[in-house]
Amino acid sequence: MASTVDEITMNYEEDNVLLVKELDKVILSKGAWCTILFKYQQWDRKNETYGDVKYSIRRYQKRDNNFNQKSKFNISSTDQAKKIIEALQKWTQESDE
């Protein structure tokens, strides 16, 4: 369990194999509720290599001095990430006008 936002990670290991490898993270908000955008890869047991880069947005709530994951949205491909970026850029530019 993580007691600070900076300690939160997506890394997940089982039987000495890193099944989910966190490549990077951006903390989008801090507080009792925090939001983090992760860049990661998953271990492909069949091919014994890491798969394509994926992204995940996760929300955590701090209770009893530990952060617990409450929700997540996985962005399954770079193409999907680019479409989200396009939509957000369009919407934020419209709101600036």
PEHU-V666921 format. One record per backbone hydrogen bond with DSSP energy under -0.5 kcal/mol. NH is the residue of the N-H (numbers start at 1). CO is the residue of the C=O. If there is no record, write none. Layout:
nh | co
NH | CO
NH | CO
This chain:
nh | co
2 | 67
7 | 4
8 | 4
8 | 5
12 | 20
14 | 17
17 | 14
19 | 12
19 | 17
20 | 12
21 | 41
22 | 20
23 | 39
24 | 39
26 | 37
28 | 26
28 | 35
29 | 35
34 | 60
35 | 29
36 | 58
37 | 26
38 | 36
38 | 56
39 | 24
40 | 54
41 | 21
43 | 19
44 | 49
45 | 43
48 | 44
49 | 44
51 | 42
54 | 40
55 | 75
56 | 38
57 | 73
58 | 36
58 | 56
59 | 71
60 | 34
61 | 68
62 | 32
63 | 61
63 | 66
66 | 63
67 | 2
68 | 61
70 | 59
71 | 59
73 | 57
75 | 55
76 | 74
81 | 77
82 | 78
83 | 79
84 | 80
85 | 81
86 | 82
87 | 83
88 | 84
89 | 85
90 | 86
91 | 87
92 | 88
93 | 89
94 | 90
95 | 91
96 | 92
97 | 93
97 | 94
